[in-house]
Amino acid sequence: MKLIPRFFYAAVLGLFLNSVGLSSAVLVSEDGSERATVGNGNKIVSYEDKTHVVWQDVSREGYLNLVKSFDQVKGQWSDPFTLGKGIDNHARHMITVDYDGYQHAIQSGHNSPVTWRRSVRPNDSSEWTKPAKEGEGTYPVVLCDKDNALYLTMRGNNHIGVDFYAKPEGQPWRMVNRIVKNAEECRAAYGAFHMNMAFAPDRTIHAVIDFYEGQDDMGRGLHQAVSYAKSPDGGKTWLKADGSVIEVPARPEDMDTLVRTTRTRVENLPRPEHRNIGVVVNAEGTPYVFYYSHGEAPGQLYAAAPDSDNIFRKRSLSYLLEEKWPGMRLTEGQVTIQEGYRICLLATLSPYNDEWLDGRPTRAMSMKSRKDQWLVLISSKDGMHFEAESVLAPGKAYNSPNLEKPVGANHIQSSKIPKFYLFNGSSAYPGGGDYHQKPANI
C-alpha cells in the first residue's frame, strides 16, 4: 500500500511573517509523522534573524527527526538536516539555543538512550556535532541558562519518575537527582510524568509535573495529579512556593499540588483527566501554572499562581471559552510568555459530543483525523485579566499545536499571536496499528 503523504505546517504568525510579506502559514514538510509536533519540550527557537524548527517525518525508512532554519531577511528555508532516526514516534527532538547562538537538540528515547547534539556554527542548522548519550528515558524537556549551562528532564526508564540532568558549558552531562518517583504500588505498571519548566528572571527554575500512574493492566491512570516545584540552584535543591525544602524524589503530597484524584477511569487506556499545559514566569518572578481538568466538568481550564502567603490559588478560565464556543471543550493546550509580561495560551477545542464518555474525552478522539476542532488564543498582560480570540476555525486538521517558548537565548517577541506550528494530517498510527508498526509493514 502506498504511504499517504502527510502535510506538516509551521504556522509562524504575526511579526515574523509580516516582516517579510509572507502568508500566515509556511510549509515545512510534506511527510510529517502522526506525532510530528507532539511534546511538552520546545520545538522552535528564534535567534537574531533566523527561526529554527525541529520535527519528525515518517517514511518507509522509519521515523526521522529533522531541523531546518528560516532566514527572516531573505525569506528562505535552509535545507533540512537529519538529526537522527527514532526507534518509534516517541523519539522526537527538542531544541534550545545558547547565549552564543549555538543550537542544542535533544532526541528523546522511549525507555532508551536520549542523545544531545550541538550545531557546529552559531545560528546555523546545516551541520551538527555527533550524537552523544546523556541519559535514558522519554519525554525530554530542555533549558539553557545565561552561562550556557543546559538543564534536562526526562521520564526515567521503567516509568520510575522524572530524572534531572545538567551540563555546565564545556563539561559532560551528569544526572543531578530524581525529582519525583512513582508510588511503590505502581512500580510494575505504566506511569507517565509529563513536565514543563521555565526560568524566572533570577534564573530560578519553575517546574510543573504530572503524575499518571496505575497498578495493573486495567488500572492505567488510577492516580493522577498536577504538582509544582522550583529550584534556585540548577536542580540541586527543590522547593515549594513558600521556600520549604522538598525531599527528592518526591510525591505529590510533598509538593504544591493543584489537583489530585484516585479513581477507576472511564476506559482501559484513558487520556489524562488532569494535565498541565505549562508554567510561565513574569518579569516580577511570579509563576503562573496552567492546566486542564475533566474532573469537576469536561474541558475545564485553570490558572494558578501563589498569593502573598505563597499559597497557590487557582481560578477557572473556562467561562471565556464557554461564552464564545458553547458546544466545544478544551482538550489540549500550550502556554508561553512574550517579553516577560504577556501570557499567551494556545488552546485546542473539540466538540462536546457522543465521543466523550462520562464527561471525559476518549482515547479514540485523539487517534484519528478530524477537522472539527477550533484553535483559540487566550492572553493576559497582567495574569489577572484574560481574553480569548479565534486563531483557526474548524475545516482543517489542527493537530498538536506547538508554541515557541523562552527556553534559552530566544526571546518571544511581542506580537498578536506568537510563533507556533502544527501537523494537519491524521493522528492515527500508520496502517491503523500501534506506534511500533513500521510503515514498511502497511
Beta strands, then each sheet from edge to edge (+ up, - down):
strand 1: 8-10
strand 2: 26-29
strand 3: 44-47
strand 4: 50-59
strand 5: 62-71
strand 6: 76-77
strand 7: 81-86
strand 8: 93-97
strand 9: 103-107
strand 10: 112-118
strand 11: 132-144
strand 12: 150-156
strand 13: 161-167
strand 14: 174-181
strand 15: 191-192
strand 16: 195-199
strand 17: 205-213
strand 18: 223-231
strand 19: 238-239
strand 20: 245-246
strand 21: 256-262
strand 22: 274-281
strand 23: 287-293
strand 24: 300-306
strand 25: 312-316
strand 26: 328-338
strand 27: 342-351
strand 28: 356-357
strand 29: 360-361
strand 30: 374-380
strand 31: 387-392
strand 32: 399-403
strand 33: 420-423
sheet 1: 2+ 1- 33+ 32-
sheet 2: 3+ 4- 5+ 6-
sheet 3: 3+ 4- 5+ 7-
sheet 4: 8+ 9- 10+ 11- 12+ 13- 14+
sheet 5: 15+ 17- 16+
sheet 6: 15+ 17- 18+ 21-
sheet 7: 19+ 20-
sheet 8: 22+ 23- 24+ 25-
sheet 9: 26+ 27- 30+ 31-
sheet 10: 28+ 29-
end
